[in-house]
Amino acid sequence: MPASKITFDTVRQIGLRLSGVEASTAYGKPALKVKGKLLAAVPSNVSAEPGSLVVRVSRDDRAELLAADPGLYYVTEHYLDFDGVLVRLNRITPEVLRDLLSMSYRYVNRNPPQKRR
């Protein structure tokens, strides 16, 4: 059963409450950035399930999230080298989304973007 009806509009509303976060785009898809660095976005790669969100987090945090709730969090081969995790929006609650965006915000503010290989 879905936890809620979360859309990118909900993600945007929550994310914009964080200091310095701006609505933007990444690869032509809606995104949130802080100081020009990606925080979260609608995934542009076709390997992501429809209705997903990609959120930047450390690889350690990604491993913990995947282990804790593989029904909510996942990663595809395309995103393995990216410091982030994919999220099924139809399974996340606003509270968990808020916590996840805060985790991403802390990570992005202390780390430069990683280039894809």
Backbone as XML, in Angstrom:
<?xml version="1.0"?>
<chain id="A" units="angstrom">
  <residue number="1" name="MET">
    <atom name="N" x="0.844" y="-1.188" z="0.000"/>
    <atom name="CA" x="0.000" y="0.000" z="0.000"/>
    <atom name="C" x="0.884" y="1.244" z="0.000"/>
  </residue>
  <residue number="2" name="PRO">
    <atom name="N" x="0.623" y="2.229" z="-0.892"/>
    <atom name="CA" x="1.424" y="3.439" z="-0.942"/>
    <atom name="C" x="1.346" y="4.215" z="0.372"/>
  </residue>
  <residue number="3" name="ALA">
    <atom name="N" x="2.474" y="4.803" z="0.754"/>
    <atom name="CA" x="2.534" y="5.589" z="1.974"/>
    <atom name="C" x="1.837" y="6.933" z="1.786"/>
  </residue>
  <residue number="4" name="SER">
    <atom name="N" x="1.944" y="7.496" z="0.589"/>
    <atom name="CA" x="1.388" y="8.820" z="0.357"/>
    <atom name="C" x="1.406" y="9.134" z="-1.127"/>
  </residue>
  <residue number="5" name="LYS">
    <atom name="N" x="0.836" y="10.269" z="-1.477"/>
    <atom name="CA" x="0.847" y="10.745" z="-2.857"/>
    <atom name="C" x="1.889" y="11.853" z="-2.955"/>
  </residue>
  <residue number="6" name="ILE">
    <atom name="N" x="3.152" y="11.438" z="-2.982"/>
    <atom name="CA" x="4.258" y="12.387" z="-3.078"/>
    <atom name="C" x="4.619" y="12.563" z="-4.547"/>
  </residue>
  <residue number="7" name="THR">
    <atom name="N" x="4.758" y="13.805" z="-4.973"/>
    <atom name="CA" x="5.195" y="14.131" z="-6.328"/>
    <atom name="C" x="6.432" y="15.019" z="-6.217"/>
  </residue>
  <residue number="8" name="PHE">
    <atom name="N" x="7.001" y="15.366" z="-7.367"/>
    <atom name="CA" x="8.154" y="16.270" z="-7.301"/>
    <atom name="C" x="7.747" y="17.634" z="-6.757"/>
  </residue>
  <residue number="9" name="ASP">
    <atom name="N" x="6.505" y="18.022" z="-6.922"/>
    <atom name="CA" x="6.047" y="19.286" z="-6.318"/>
    <atom name="C" x="6.196" y="19.229" z="-4.796"/>
  </residue>
  <residue number="10" name="THR">
    <atom name="N" x="5.891" y="18.091" z="-4.203"/>
    <atom name="CA" x="6.072" y="17.917" z="-2.754"/>
    <atom name="C" x="7.555" y="17.987" z="-2.405"/>
  </residue>
  <residue number="11" name="VAL">
    <atom name="N" x="8.378" y="17.322" z="-3.197"/>
    <atom name="CA" x="9.831" y="17.351" z="-2.987"/>
    <atom name="C" x="10.323" y="18.793" z="-3.038"/>
  </residue>
  <residue number="12" name="ARG">
    <atom name="N" x="9.858" y="19.538" z="-4.047"/>
    <atom name="CA" x="10.261" y="20.939" z="-4.207"/>
    <atom name="C" x="9.845" y="21.766" z="-2.986"/>
  </residue>
  <residue number="13" name="GLN">
    <atom name="N" x="8.610" y="21.600" z="-2.541"/>
    <atom name="CA" x="8.128" y="22.379" z="-1.388"/>
    <atom name="C" x="8.968" y="22.113" z="-0.145"/>
  </residue>
  <residue number="14" name="ILE">
    <atom name="N" x="9.281" y="20.852" z="0.110"/>
    <atom name="CA" x="10.090" y="20.503" z="1.286"/>
    <atom name="C" x="11.524" y="20.990" z="1.108"/>
  </residue>
  <residue number="15" name="GLY">
    <atom name="N" x="12.088" y="20.742" z="-0.062"/>
    <atom name="CA" x="13.486" y="21.113" z="-0.313"/>
    <atom name="C" x="13.746" y="22.608" z="-0.263"/>
  </residue>
  <residue number="16" name="LEU">
    <atom name="N" x="12.805" y="23.392" z="-0.755"/>
    <atom name="CA" x="13.007" y="24.846" z="-0.783"/>
    <atom name="C" x="12.997" y="25.472" z="0.606"/>
  </residue>
  <residue number="17" name="ARG">
    <atom name="N" x="12.602" y="24.713" z="1.608"/>
    <atom name="CA" x="12.659" y="25.217" z="2.990"/>
    <atom name="C" x="14.079" y="25.189" z="3.541"/>
  </residue>
  <residue number="18" name="LEU">
    <atom name="N" x="14.967" y="24.456" z="2.874"/>
    <atom name="CA" x="16.360" y="24.389" z="3.305"/>
    <atom name="C" x="17.113" y="25.602" z="2.761"/>
  </residue>
  <residue number="19" name="SER">
    <atom name="N" x="17.956" y="26.186" z="3.573"/>
    <atom name="CA" x="18.670" y="27.410" z="3.228"/>
    <atom name="C" x="19.494" y="27.262" z="1.950"/>
  </residue>
  <residue number="20" name="GLY">
    <atom name="N" x="19.270" y="28.155" z="1.000"/>
    <atom name="CA" x="20.061" y="28.190" z="-0.215"/>
    <atom name="C" x="19.630" y="27.231" z="-1.302"/>
  </residue>
  <residue number="21" name="VAL">
    <atom name="N" x="18.604" y="26.427" z="-1.068"/>
    <atom name="CA" x="18.155" y="25.475" z="-2.080"/>
    <atom name="C" x="17.319" y="26.213" z="-3.122"/>
  </residue>
  <residue number="22" name="GLU">
    <atom name="N" x="17.583" y="25.885" z="-4.389"/>
    <atom name="CA" x="16.868" y="26.514" z="-5.490"/>
    <atom name="C" x="16.274" y="25.456" z="-6.410"/>
  </residue>
  <residue number="23" name="ALA">
    <atom name="N" x="15.131" y="25.777" z="-6.995"/>
    <atom name="CA" x="14.540" y="24.930" z="-8.030"/>
    <atom name="C" x="15.362" y="25.120" z="-9.293"/>
  </residue>
  <residue number="24" name="SER">
    <atom name="N" x="15.648" y="24.027" z="-9.982"/>
    <atom name="CA" x="16.492" y="24.078" z="-11.159"/>
    <atom name="C" x="16.132" y="22.906" z="-12.064"/>
  </residue>
  <residue number="25" name="THR">
    <atom name="N" x="17.048" y="22.554" z="-12.947"/>
    <atom name="CA" x="16.896" y="21.368" z="-13.778"/>
    <atom name="C" x="18.233" y="20.631" z="-13.824"/>
  </residue>
  <residue number="26" name="ALA">
    <atom name="N" x="18.149" y="19.347" z="-14.145"/>
    <atom name="CA" x="19.336" y="18.520" z="-14.373"/>
    <atom name="C" x="19.001" y="17.590" z="-15.529"/>
  </residue>
  <residue number="27" name="TYR">
    <atom name="N" x="19.763" y="17.679" z="-16.595"/>
    <atom name="CA" x="19.509" y="16.874" z="-17.791"/>
    <atom name="C" x="18.068" y="17.060" z="-18.284"/>
  </residue>
  <residue number="28" name="GLY">
    <atom name="N" x="17.573" y="18.303" z="-18.152"/>
    <atom name="CA" x="16.238" y="18.632" z="-18.641"/>
    <atom name="C" x="15.088" y="18.227" z="-17.731"/>
  </residue>
  <residue number="29" name="LYS">
    <atom name="N" x="15.391" y="17.687" z="-16.568"/>
    <atom name="CA" x="14.362" y="17.249" z="-15.615"/>
    <atom name="C" x="14.360" y="18.179" z="-14.404"/>
  </residue>
  <residue number="30" name="PRO">
    <atom name="N" x="13.207" y="18.304" z="-13.727"/>
    <atom name="CA" x="13.148" y="19.140" z="-12.525"/>
    <atom name="C" x="14.148" y="18.668" z="-11.470"/>
  </residue>
  <residue number="31" name="ALA">
    <atom name="N" x="14.773" y="19.649" z="-10.814"/>
    <atom name="CA" x="15.798" y="19.323" z="-9.823"/>
    <atom name="C" x="15.827" y="20.384" z="-8.733"/>
  </residue>
  <residue number="32" name="LEU">
    <atom name="N" x="16.486" y="20.028" z="-7.652"/>
    <atom name="CA" x="16.808" y="20.967" z="-6.584"/>
    <atom name="C" x="18.319" y="21.007" z="-6.472"/>
  </residue>
  <residue number="33" name="LYS">
    <atom name="N" x="18.853" y="22.220" z="-6.339"/>
    <atom name="CA" x="20.295" y="22.384" z="-6.197"/>
    <atom name="C" x="20.579" y="23.346" z="-5.057"/>
  </residue>
  <residue number="34" name="VAL">
    <atom name="N" x="21.761" y="23.186" z="-4.487"/>
    <atom name="CA" x="22.247" y="24.115" z="-3.472"/>
    <atom name="C" x="23.653" y="24.523" z="-3.883"/>
  </residue>
  <residue number="35" name="LYS">
    <atom name="N" x="23.863" y="25.831" z="-4.020"/>
    <atom name="CA" x="25.143" y="26.372" z="-4.481"/>
    <atom name="C" x="25.546" y="25.740" z="-5.809"/>
  </residue>
  <residue number="36" name="GLY">
    <atom name="N" x="24.558" y="25.483" z="-6.669"/>
    <atom name="CA" x="24.809" y="24.906" z="-7.977"/>
    <atom name="C" x="25.030" y="23.405" z="-7.990"/>
  </residue>
  <residue number="37" name="LYS">
    <atom name="N" x="25.019" y="22.777" z="-6.824"/>
    <atom name="CA" x="25.256" y="21.334" z="-6.739"/>
    <atom name="C" x="23.925" y="20.593" z="-6.587"/>
  </residue>
  <residue number="38" name="LEU">
    <atom name="N" x="23.807" y="19.487" z="-7.308"/>
    <atom name="CA" x="22.577" y="18.702" z="-7.290"/>
    <atom name="C" x="22.279" y="18.151" z="-5.908"/>
  </residue>
  <residue number="39" name="LEU">
    <atom name="N" x="21.050" y="18.319" z="-5.492"/>
    <atom name="CA" x="20.544" y="17.767" z="-4.232"/>
    <atom name="C" x="19.609" y="16.593" z="-4.547"/>
  </residue>
  <residue number="40" name="ALA">
    <atom name="N" x="18.645" y="16.827" z="-5.423"/>
    <atom name="CA" x="17.666" y="15.803" z="-5.801"/>
    <atom name="C" x="17.081" y="16.177" z="-7.156"/>
  </residue>
  <residue number="41" name="ALA">
    <atom name="N" x="16.629" y="15.142" z="-7.887"/>
    <atom name="CA" x="16.067" y="15.404" z="-9.211"/>
    <atom name="C" x="15.186" y="14.249" z="-9.649"/>
  </residue>
  <residue number="42" name="VAL">
    <atom name="N" x="14.361" y="14.530" z="-10.635"/>
    <atom name="CA" x="13.659" y="13.475" z="-11.341"/>
    <atom name="C" x="14.735" y="12.786" z="-12.188"/>
  </residue>
  <residue number="43" name="PRO">
    <atom name="N" x="14.897" y="11.481" z="-12.053"/>
    <atom name="CA" x="15.954" y="10.796" z="-12.808"/>
    <atom name="C" x="15.742" y="10.916" z="-14.312"/>
  </residue>
  <residue number="44" name="SER">
    <atom name="N" x="16.828" y="11.158" z="-15.031"/>
    <atom name="CA" x="16.727" y="11.282" z="-16.485"/>
    <atom name="C" x="17.044" y="9.966" z="-17.188"/>
  </residue>
  <residue number="45" name="ASN">
    <atom name="N" x="17.694" y="9.056" z="-16.517"/>
    <atom name="CA" x="18.053" y="7.790" z="-17.143"/>
    <atom name="C" x="16.867" y="6.833" z="-17.133"/>
  </residue>
  <residue number="46" name="VAL">
    <atom name="N" x="16.671" y="6.127" z="-18.244"/>
    <atom name="CA" x="15.523" y="5.229" z="-18.383"/>
    <atom name="C" x="15.590" y="4.011" z="-17.464"/>
  </residue>
  <residue number="47" name="SER">
    <atom name="N" x="16.732" y="3.778" z="-16.830"/>
    <atom name="CA" x="16.836" y="2.636" z="-15.916"/>
    <atom name="C" x="16.057" y="2.862" z="-14.621"/>
  </residue>
  <residue number="48" name="ALA">
    <atom name="N" x="15.762" y="4.116" z="-14.312"/>
    <atom name="CA" x="14.991" y="4.427" z="-13.099"/>
    <atom name="C" x="13.517" y="4.144" z="-13.350"/>
  </residue>
  <residue number="49" name="GLU">
    <atom name="N" x="12.859" y="3.624" z="-12.337"/>
    <atom name="CA" x="11.422" y="3.362" z="-12.434"/>
    <atom name="C" x="10.659" y="4.683" z="-12.536"/>
  </residue>
  <residue number="50" name="PRO">
    <atom name="N" x="9.545" y="4.689" z="-13.275"/>
    <atom name="CA" x="8.705" y="5.893" z="-13.295"/>
    <atom name="C" x="8.268" y="6.235" z="-11.862"/>
  </residue>
  <residue number="51" name="GLY">
    <atom name="N" x="8.169" y="7.520" z="-11.572"/>
    <atom name="CA" x="7.754" y="7.947" z="-10.239"/>
    <atom name="C" x="8.872" y="7.881" z="-9.220"/>
  </residue>
  <residue number="52" name="SER">
    <atom name="N" x="10.102" y="7.950" z="-9.691"/>
    <atom name="CA" x="11.255" y="7.904" z="-8.787"/>
    <atom name="C" x="11.887" y="9.277" z="-8.634"/>
  </residue>
  <residue number="53" name="LEU">
    <atom name="N" x="12.757" y="9.354" z="-7.666"/>
    <atom name="CA" x="13.548" y="10.542" z="-7.365"/>
    <atom name="C" x="14.972" y="10.065" z="-7.155"/>
  </residue>
  <residue number="54" name="VAL">
    <atom name="N" x="15.950" y="10.806" z="-7.656"/>
    <atom name="CA" x="17.339" y="10.505" z="-7.338"/>
    <atom name="C" x="17.811" y="11.562" z="-6.347"/>
  </residue>
  <residue number="55" name="VAL">
    <atom name="N" x="18.415" y="11.101" z="-5.261"/>
    <atom name="CA" x="18.845" y="11.989" z="-4.174"/>
    <atom name="C" x="20.312" y="11.725" z="-3.890"/>
  </residue>
  <residue number="56" name="ARG">
    <atom name="N" x="21.110" y="12.790" z="-3.824"/>
    <atom name="CA" x="22.525" y="12.626" z="-3.518"/>
    <atom name="C" x="22.724" y="12.323" z="-2.044"/>
  </residue>
  <residue number="57" name="VAL">
    <atom name="N" x="23.416" y="11.239" z="-1.787"/>
    <atom name="CA" x="23.813" y="10.839" z="-0.439"/>
    <atom name="C" x="25.161" y="10.149" z="-0.560"/>
  </residue>
  <residue number="58" name="SER">
    <atom name="N" x="25.859" y="10.029" z="0.538"/>
    <atom name="CA" x="27.137" y="9.322" z="0.501"/>
    <atom name="C" x="26.893" y="7.854" z="0.169"/>
  </residue>
  <residue number="59" name="ARG">
    <atom name="N" x="27.907" y="7.195" z="-0.288"/>
    <atom name="CA" x="27.760" y="5.773" z="-0.611"/>
    <atom name="C" x="27.513" y="4.952" z="0.649"/>
  </residue>
  <residue number="60" name="ASP">
    <atom name="N" x="28.093" y="5.374" z="1.768"/>
    <atom name="CA" x="27.819" y="4.682" z="3.033"/>
    <atom name="C" x="26.359" y="4.830" z="3.424"/>
  </residue>
  <residue number="61" name="ASP">
    <atom name="N" x="25.838" y="6.063" z="3.319"/>
    <atom name="CA" x="24.418" y="6.279" z="3.632"/>
    <atom name="C" x="23.532" y="5.509" z="2.665"/>
  </residue>
  <residue number="62" name="ARG">
    <atom name="N" x="23.918" y="5.465" z="1.388"/>
    <atom name="CA" x="23.137" y="4.708" z="0.405"/>
    <atom name="C" x="23.053" y="3.233" z="0.813"/>
  </residue>
  <residue number="63" name="ALA">
    <atom name="N" x="24.179" y="2.666" z="1.207"/>
    <atom name="CA" x="24.196" y="1.256" z="1.609"/>
    <atom name="C" x="23.266" y="1.023" z="2.797"/>
  </residue>
  <residue number="64" name="GLU">
    <atom name="N" x="23.280" y="1.941" z="3.749"/>
    <atom name="CA" x="22.402" y="1.813" z="4.918"/>
    <atom name="C" x="20.934" y="1.935" z="4.532"/>
  </residue>
  <residue number="65" name="LEU">
    <atom name="N" x="20.618" y="2.885" z="3.654"/>
    <atom name="CA" x="19.230" y="3.073" z="3.213"/>
    <atom name="C" x="18.739" y="1.838" z="2.461"/>
  </residue>
  <residue number="66" name="LEU">
    <atom name="N" x="19.565" y="1.317" z="1.560"/>
    <atom name="CA" x="19.176" y="0.129" z="0.790"/>
    <atom name="C" x="18.947" y="-1.068" z="1.698"/>
  </residue>
  <residue number="67" name="ALA">
    <atom name="N" x="19.789" y="-1.219" z="2.703"/>
    <atom name="CA" x="19.640" y="-2.347" z="3.632"/>
    <atom name="C" x="18.404" y="-2.179" z="4.507"/>
  </residue>
  <residue number="68" name="ALA">
    <atom name="N" x="18.118" y="-0.941" z="4.896"/>
    <atom name="CA" x="17.002" y="-0.675" z="5.810"/>
    <atom name="C" x="15.640" y="-0.821" z="5.134"/>
  </residue>
  <residue number="69" name="ASP">
    <atom name="N" x="15.539" y="-0.407" z="3.861"/>
    <atom name="CA" x="14.230" y="-0.442" z="3.199"/>
    <atom name="C" x="14.384" y="-0.573" z="1.677"/>
  </residue>
  <residue number="70" name="PRO">
    <atom name="N" x="14.670" y="-1.793" z="1.186"/>
    <atom name="CA" x="14.838" y="-1.985" z="-0.252"/>
    <atom name="C" x="13.548" y="-1.805" z="-1.059"/>
  </residue>
  <residue number="71" name="GLY">
    <atom name="N" x="12.417" y="-1.734" z="-0.403"/>
    <atom name="CA" x="11.175" y="-1.444" z="-1.100"/>
    <atom name="C" x="11.026" y="0.035" z="-1.418"/>
  </residue>
  <residue number="72" name="LEU">
    <atom name="N" x="11.704" y="0.861" z="-0.657"/>
    <atom name="CA" x="11.659" y="2.315" z="-0.842"/>
    <atom name="C" x="12.854" y="2.813" z="-1.652"/>
  </residue>
  <residue number="73" name="TYR">
    <atom name="N" x="14.036" y="2.323" z="-1.309"/>
    <atom name="CA" x="15.273" y="2.779" z="-1.938"/>
    <atom name="C" x="15.808" y="1.702" z="-2.872"/>
  </residue>
  <residue number="74" name="TYR">
    <atom name="N" x="16.410" y="2.140" z="-3.974"/>
    <atom name="CA" x="17.032" y="1.196" z="-4.887"/>
    <atom name="C" x="18.097" y="1.915" z="-5.696"/>
  </residue>
  <residue number="75" name="VAL">
    <atom name="N" x="18.863" y="1.153" z="-6.438"/>
    <atom name="CA" x="19.880" y="1.713" z="-7.329"/>
    <atom name="C" x="19.929" y="0.827" z="-8.576"/>
  </residue>
  <residue number="76" name="THR">
    <atom name="N" x="20.142" y="1.435" z="-9.712"/>
    <atom name="CA" x="20.314" y="0.675" z="-10.947"/>
    <atom name="C" x="21.781" y="0.749" z="-11.345"/>
  </residue>
  <residue number="77" name="GLU">
    <atom name="N" x="22.159" y="-0.088" z="-12.280"/>
    <atom name="CA" x="23.560" y="-0.116" z="-12.713"/>
    <atom name="C" x="24.030" y="1.266" z="-13.145"/>
  </residue>
  <residue number="78" name="HIS">
    <atom name="N" x="23.181" y="2.016" z="-13.814"/>
    <atom name="CA" x="23.550" y="3.359" z="-14.280"/>
    <atom name="C" x="23.989" y="4.262" z="-13.129"/>
  </residue>
  <residue number="79" name="TYR">
    <atom name="N" x="23.386" y="4.098" z="-11.968"/>
    <atom name="CA" x="23.650" y="4.990" z="-10.838"/>
    <atom name="C" x="24.668" y="4.430" z="-9.842"/>
  </residue>
  <residue number="80" name="LEU">
    <atom name="N" x="25.258" y="3.279" z="-10.122"/>
    <atom name="CA" x="26.206" y="2.677" z="-9.173"/>
    <atom name="C" x="27.401" y="3.573" z="-8.873"/>
  </residue>
  <residue number="81" name="ASP">
    <atom name="N" x="27.916" y="4.279" z="-9.872"/>
    <atom name="CA" x="29.089" y="5.138" z="-9.665"/>
    <atom name="C" x="28.717" y="6.550" z="-9.213"/>
  </residue>
  <residue number="82" name="PHE">
    <atom name="N" x="27.448" y="6.800" z="-9.007"/>
    <atom name="CA" x="26.954" y="8.114" z="-8.586"/>
    <atom name="C" x="26.727" y="8.092" z="-7.080"/>
  </residue>
  <residue number="83" name="ASP">
    <atom name="N" x="27.060" y="9.177" z="-6.433"/>
    <atom name="CA" x="26.849" y="9.264" z="-4.985"/>
    <atom name="C" x="25.394" y="9.657" z="-4.719"/>
  </residue>
  <residue number="84" name="GLY">
    <atom name="N" x="24.540" y="8.661" z="-4.843"/>
    <atom name="CA" x="23.127" y="8.912" z="-4.642"/>
    <atom name="C" x="22.332" y="7.628" z="-4.598"/>
  </residue>
  <residue number="85" name="VAL">
    <atom name="N" x="21.035" y="7.805" z="-4.365"/>
    <atom name="CA" x="20.123" y="6.670" z="-4.264"/>
    <atom name="C" x="18.826" y="7.040" z="-4.980"/>
  </residue>
  <residue number="86" name="LEU">
    <atom name="N" x="18.174" y="6.048" z="-5.536"/>
    <atom name="CA" x="16.863" y="6.241" z="-6.141"/>
    <atom name="C" x="15.791" y="5.941" z="-5.103"/>
  </residue>
  <residue number="87" name="VAL">
    <atom name="N" x="14.699" y="6.690" z="-5.169"/>
    <atom name="CA" x="13.626" y="6.590" z="-4.186"/>
    <atom name="C" x="12.299" y="6.430" z="-4.916"/>
  </residue>
  <residue number="88" name="ARG">
    <atom name="N" x="11.492" y="5.482" z="-4.477"/>
    <atom name="CA" x="10.150" y="5.300" z="-5.034"/>
    <atom name="C" x="9.211" y="6.263" z="-4.301"/>
  </residue>
  <residue number="89" name="LEU">
    <atom name="N" x="8.782" y="7.315" z="-5.006"/>
    <atom name="CA" x="7.983" y="8.359" z="-4.363"/>
    <atom name="C" x="6.641" y="7.855" z="-3.849"/>
  </residue>
  <residue number="90" name="ASN">
    <atom name="N" x="6.106" y="6.802" z="-4.447"/>
    <atom name="CA" x="4.798" y="6.305" z="-3.989"/>
    <atom name="C" x="4.905" y="5.526" z="-2.677"/>
  </residue>
  <residue number="91" name="ARG">
    <atom name="N" x="6.122" y="5.352" z="-2.163"/>
    <atom name="CA" x="6.304" y="4.613" z="-0.910"/>
    <atom name="C" x="6.885" y="5.451" z="0.223"/>
  </residue>
  <residue number="92" name="ILE">
    <atom name="N" x="7.166" y="6.708" z="-0.046"/>
    <atom name="CA" x="7.806" y="7.539" z="0.979"/>
    <atom name="C" x="6.769" y="8.425" z="1.664"/>
  </residue>
  <residue number="93" name="THR">
    <atom name="N" x="6.997" y="8.711" z="2.924"/>
    <atom name="CA" x="6.141" y="9.637" z="3.656"/>
    <atom name="C" x="6.786" y="11.023" z="3.649"/>
  </residue>
  <residue number="94" name="PRO">
    <atom name="N" x="6.007" y="12.062" z="3.865"/>
    <atom name="CA" x="6.606" y="13.401" z="3.921"/>
    <atom name="C" x="7.701" y="13.508" z="4.989"/>
  </residue>
  <residue number="95" name="GLU">
    <atom name="N" x="7.521" y="12.839" z="6.117"/>
    <atom name="CA" x="8.516" y="12.911" z="7.199"/>
    <atom name="C" x="9.828" y="12.268" z="6.778"/>
  </residue>
  <residue number="96" name="VAL">
    <atom name="N" x="9.743" y="11.095" z="6.162"/>
    <atom name="CA" x="10.959" y="10.408" z="5.707"/>
    <atom name="C" x="11.612" y="11.206" z="4.581"/>
  </residue>
  <residue number="97" name="LEU">
    <atom name="N" x="10.817" y="11.770" z="3.684"/>
    <atom name="CA" x="11.353" y="12.606" z="2.614"/>
    <atom name="C" x="12.090" y="13.812" z="3.197"/>
  </residue>
  <residue number="98" name="ARG">
    <atom name="N" x="11.512" y="14.444" z="4.185"/>
    <atom name="CA" x="12.154" y="15.592" z="4.835"/>
    <atom name="C" x="13.508" y="15.192" z="5.419"/>
  </residue>
  <residue number="99" name="ASP">
    <atom name="N" x="13.545" y="14.050" z="6.100"/>
    <atom name="CA" x="14.804" y="13.558" z="6.676"/>
    <atom name="C" x="15.831" y="13.236" z="5.586"/>
  </residue>
  <residue number="100" name="LEU">
    <atom name="N" x="15.376" y="12.617" z="4.508"/>
    <atom name="CA" x="16.267" y="12.259" z="3.411"/>
    <atom name="C" x="16.846" y="13.501" z="2.741"/>
  </residue>
  <residue number="101" name="LEU">
    <atom name="N" x="16.013" y="14.503" z="2.490"/>
    <atom name="CA" x="16.508" y="15.742" z="1.885"/>
    <atom name="C" x="17.465" y="16.471" z="2.822"/>
  </residue>
  <residue number="102" name="SER">
    <atom name="N" x="17.224" y="16.403" z="4.110"/>
    <atom name="CA" x="18.150" y="17.007" z="5.079"/>
    <atom name="C" x="19.490" y="16.274" z="5.067"/>
  </residue>
  <residue number="103" name="MET">
    <atom name="N" x="19.452" y="14.941" z="4.974"/>
    <atom name="CA" x="20.681" y="14.147" z="4.880"/>
    <atom name="C" x="21.455" y="14.543" z="3.623"/>
  </residue>
  <residue number="104" name="SER">
    <atom name="N" x="20.744" y="14.661" z="2.512"/>
    <atom name="CA" x="21.366" y="15.047" z="1.257"/>
    <atom name="C" x="21.957" y="16.455" z="1.346"/>
  </residue>
  <residue number="105" name="TYR">
    <atom name="N" x="21.225" y="17.356" z="1.954"/>
    <atom name="CA" x="21.668" y="18.744" z="2.110"/>
    <atom name="C" x="22.993" y="18.810" z="2.880"/>
  </residue>
  <residue number="106" name="ARG">
    <atom name="N" x="23.076" y="18.069" z="3.967"/>
    <atom name="CA" x="24.325" y="18.037" z="4.748"/>
    <atom name="C" x="25.462" y="17.451" z="3.919"/>
  </residue>
  <residue number="107" name="TYR">
    <atom name="N" x="25.179" y="16.396" z="3.182"/>
    <atom name="CA" x="26.203" y="15.755" z="2.356"/>
    <atom name="C" x="26.681" y="16.695" z="1.246"/>
  </residue>
  <residue number="108" name="VAL">
    <atom name="N" x="25.767" y="17.291" z="0.520"/>
    <atom name="CA" x="26.119" y="18.163" z="-0.601"/>
    <atom name="C" x="26.897" y="19.383" z="-0.128"/>
  </residue>
  <residue number="109" name="ASN">
    <atom name="N" x="26.546" y="19.912" z="1.020"/>
    <atom name="CA" x="27.236" y="21.103" z="1.517"/>
    <atom name="C" x="28.656" y="20.828" z="1.985"/>
  </residue>
  <residue number="110" name="ARG">
    <atom name="N" x="29.005" y="19.563" z="2.206"/>
    <atom name="CA" x="30.384" y="19.292" z="2.626"/>
    <atom name="C" x="31.194" y="18.529" z="1.581"/>
  </residue>
  <residue number="111" name="ASN">
    <atom name="N" x="30.606" y="18.242" z="0.419"/>
    <atom name="CA" x="31.301" y="17.479" z="-0.618"/>
    <atom name="C" x="31.117" y="18.092" z="-1.996"/>
  </residue>
  <residue number="112" name="PRO">
    <atom name="N" x="32.187" y="18.126" z="-2.796"/>
    <atom name="CA" x="32.051" y="18.593" z="-4.180"/>
    <atom name="C" x="31.356" y="17.534" z="-5.022"/>
  </residue>
  <residue number="113" name="PRO">
    <atom name="N" x="30.758" y="17.939" z="-6.141"/>
    <atom name="CA" x="30.116" y="16.939" z="-6.999"/>
    <atom name="C" x="31.145" y="15.957" z="-7.539"/>
  </residue>
  <residue number="114" name="GLN">
    <atom name="N" x="30.761" y="14.695" z="-7.656"/>
    <atom name="CA" x="31.649" y="13.686" z="-8.226"/>
    <atom name="C" x="31.372" y="13.565" z="-9.709"/>
  </residue>
  <residue number="115" name="LYS">
    <atom name="N" x="32.454" y="13.497" z="-10.475"/>
    <atom name="CA" x="32.299" y="13.336" z="-11.914"/>
    <atom name="C" x="32.065" y="11.881" z="-12.236"/>
  </residue>
  <residue number="116" name="ARG">
    <atom name="N" x="31.201" y="11.652" z="-13.198"/>
    <atom name="CA" x="30.937" y="10.274" z="-13.648"/>
    <atom name="C" x="32.125" y="9.795" z="-14.449"/>
  </residue>
  <residue number="117" name="ARG">
    <atom name="N" x="32.398" y="8.516" z="-14.349"/>
    <atom name="CA" x="33.519" y="7.942" z="-15.112"/>
    <atom name="C" x="33.056" y="7.407" z="-16.424"/>
  </residue>
</chain>
